[in-house]
Amino acid sequence: MNKRIVFATGNLDKMREIREICGDLDYEILSMKEAGIDVEIVEDGKTFEENAKIKARAVARVCDAIVLADDSGLEIDFLNKEPGVYSARYMGEDTPYEKKNAELIRRLEGVPKEKRTARFVCAVAAVFPDGKEACVRGVVEGYIGDRPAGTGGFGYDPIFYLPSGKSTAELSPEDKNSISHRGRALRAMKKELINHEDLNCQ
Ligand code: IMP
């Protein structure tokens, strides 16, 4: 049996998080670069799940390991779930998040707190060497504040507030990982990996 997991990402923070969560499994966990894989991937899915599967399948075509891929973003209910799957590309990939966050707050001007509900979503897809697939979703619910707060995290963290009233940019990395959409999805995927292994060993 192949005991390698390739995570289809070049992001070092994501690699650290998957190693923290799945490191106790009996797999070697590699990034695409560590596995010597370089493929062009067009993320043109309409949902987080579709994009995660597109990435995992593209990498699985060129390697013989278990391939995992994720896709994540922020959904704001009042804005018809924008920026959604376009979270990274919203207002342009290179636009600083101070500007993106200021624009989202502007678009919600005058909207009362109970209508500012939002969530971070993360889908993680797996393609196994036997062709089987799995896909899970992790979610953290909150709302968009009326001003940015905190200096931790990245991206939309300063404007995304938890029900406690703290933004996710105000949490320590450990506290954020313990409740984050990605942490939740990776822990759910860990169960899928264990199940798949159990099924194949019977
Ligand atoms: P991707 O899944 O790496 O493509 O990330 C999508 C985008 O969603 C990121 O570039 C951020 O804009 C946003 N995003 C995803 N997760 C988080 C988070 O934990 N905090 C803030 N922004 C996030």
Boltz pocket constraint, residues with backbone or C-beta under 6 A from the ligand:
constraints:
  - pocket:
      binder: B
      contacts: [[A, 70], [A, 71], [A, 72], [A, 73], [A, 74], [A, 84], [A, 87], [A, 88], [A, 120], [A, 121], [A, 153], [A, 154], [A, 155], [A, 156], [A, 157], [A, 180]]
      max_distance: 6.0
